[in-house]
Amino acid sequence: MAHDFNTFPELTNAQMQIYYFESPHQQITQNFAAKVIKVHDGDTITLRTNFRDFDFPMRFIDTNAPELNEDGGHESQQWLEQEIGGEEVEIIVSTDNRVDKWGRLLGRVFFKGMDINELSMRLDKATKFENRNEGKIPLANKLFAVKL
């Protein structure tokens, strides 16, 4: 099966062994500098680099911001836009976990020496990724609680 490099430019570590030599562009495996072109929400941005001829998304690793349709979503996005929108940032790439399930590069963002991932959590604009409620049944403890 052929890989769709236009939709999913980043290869997961497992895909690298199969498609690396077919990739029409350099796969990102090391830290790099980039310009923030767009802030999608509180944990996803679009980057522009000098080593690619297209802009690409990057998600903050180990960070979970509210979706735009959730409480705090627009506030988180606006804060991030004010902090790094249009700025040159440093991206730290994890070699163990480079790409998420949606094909986005995962990384840690540094701007003026500050870890923006960590700062967003300290300012309550985001939480640690493992604290997200993805796949959990809302109010499960209340639904199944037995009164004694």
C-alpha positions in Angstrom: 0.0 0.0 0.0 1.4 3.4 -0.9 1.7 6.2 1.7 -0.1 9.5 1.1 2.8 11.9 1.7 0.6 15.0 1.0 -1.9 14.3 3.7 0.6 12.7 6.1 4.0 14.1 5.4 5.5 12.8 8.7 6.2 9.1 9.0 5.9 7.3 12.3 8.9 5.4 13.5 7.4 2.2 12.3 6.6 3.7 8.9 10.2 5.0 8.6 11.5 1.5 8.0 9.1 1.0 5.1 8.7 4.4 3.4 11.7 6.5 4.4 13.4 6.2 1.0 10.2 7.0 -0.9 9.5 10.2 1.1 9.6 13.2 -1.2 10.9 15.4 1.7 13.2 15.2 4.6 11.8 13.4 7.6 12.3 15.4 10.8 14.4 13.4 13.4 16.3 16.3 15.0 15.6 19.5 16.8 15.1 22.5 14.5 14.2 26.2 14.3 10.9 27.3 12.6 8.5 30.2 12.3 5.0 29.8 13.7 2.6 30.5 10.8 -0.7 29.6 12.5 -2.0 28.7 15.9 -4.8 26.2 15.4 -5.7 25.8 19.1 -3.8 25.7 22.4 -1.6 22.7 21.5 -1.3 22.6 17.7 0.6 25.1 15.5 1.7 25.3 11.8 5.4 25.7 11.2 7.5 27.0 8.3 11.2 25.9 8.0 14.0 26.5 5.5 14.4 22.8 4.8 10.8 22.1 3.5 8.9 23.8 0.7 5.6 23.5 2.6 4.2 24.5 6.0 3.3 21.6 8.4 1.4 21.1 11.6 3.0 20.2 14.9 1.3 19.2 18.1 2.8 19.9 21.6 4.0 16.7 23.0 2.7 15.6 26.5 0.3 18.6 26.5 -3.5 18.7 26.1 -5.3 22.0 25.6 -9.1 22.3 25.4 -10.7 22.1 22.0 -12.0 25.3 20.6 -15.6 24.2 21.2 -14.8 23.6 24.9 -14.6 25.9 27.9 -11.2 27.7 27.8 -10.5 26.6 24.2 -10.5 30.0 22.6 -8.7 31.5 25.6 -5.9 28.9 25.3 -5.6 29.5 21.5 -5.5 33.3 21.9 -2.9 33.1 24.7 -0.7 30.9 22.5 -1.1 33.2 19.5 0.0 36.2 21.6 3.0 34.3 22.9 4.4 32.7 19.7 2.3 33.7 16.7 4.6 34.8 13.9 7.7 34.2 16.0 10.8 32.1 15.4 10.8 29.1 17.9 13.0 26.1 18.6 11.4 22.7 18.3 12.7 19.8 20.4 11.7 16.5 18.8 11.4 13.3 20.8 13.0 10.4 18.9 10.8 7.9 20.7 7.5 9.6 20.0 7.8 11.8 16.9 4.4 11.6 15.3 0.8 11.4 16.7 -2.0 9.2 15.3 -3.1 12.0 13.0 0.3 12.2 11.4 1.3 15.5 13.1 4.9 16.0 14.3 5.1 16.0 18.1 7.5 18.4 19.8 8.3 20.7 22.6 8.3 24.4 21.8 10.9 26.8 23.2 10.7 30.6 22.7 13.2 33.0 24.3 14.4 30.2 26.5 10.9 29.4 27.8 9.4 25.9 27.5 6.0 26.9 26.0 4.5 23.5 26.6 5.3 23.7 30.4 4.3 27.4 30.6 0.9 26.7 29.1 0.2 24.1 31.8 1.5 26.3 34.6 -0.9 29.0 33.5 -3.8 26.6 33.3 -4.1 27.0 29.5 -3.5 23.2 29.1 -3.0 20.1 31.1 -0.7 17.1 30.9 -1.7 14.8 28.1 -2.3 11.8 30.3 -4.9 13.8 32.2 -7.2 14.2 29.2 -10.7 12.6 29.2 -10.4 11.1 25.8 -12.3 7.8 25.6 -13.6 8.1 29.2 -17.3 7.9 30.0 -18.4 11.2 31.6 -19.7 10.9 35.1 -19.0 7.2 35.2 -18.4 7.1 38.9 -21.7 9.0 39.5 -23.7 6.7 37.1 -22.6 3.5 38.7 -22.3 4.7 42.3 -24.3 2.7 44.7 -25.9 4.3 47.7 -25.5 2.4 50.9 
